[in-house]
Amino acid sequence: VADLEEFFSEIRLSVAPLRYGAGLKGKVITSLSYGVPVVATTGAVEGGGFSNDVNVLVADKPDELVEAIMRVYEDSKQWEHFSCAGYQYFKENFSVETVACKLAKLFSASWAIQ
């Protein structure tokens, strides 16, 4: 996709039904960065510090995934909640400014130790 902003402006939510994986999943972070709510499995959100039913919806069984998807897709208040909460979580934890600040502190502390 050449322009992610155009793509994310046309979708209502992201679904990340990963069975396994390692580390932080860029697909989840990217969705939240555009204010797109995420419905995911446990494996898709591991390592990100996300909170189920706060800034993402997590479900591992097929029927639970369907219920979570429909909950956000059909209920505009739920959609608004997860859109705002997910975006806020992204800004506080993964934005360029936040990561730059964390890295500066990390490098500053590591140089001070030597």
Buried (B, 14 or more C-beta within 10 A) or exposed (E): EEEEEEEBEEEEBBBBBBEEEEEEBEBBBBBBBBBBBBBBBEBBBBEBEBEEEEBBBBBEEEEBBEEBBEBBBEEEEBBEBBBEBBBEBBEEBBBEEEEEEEEEEEEEEEEEEE
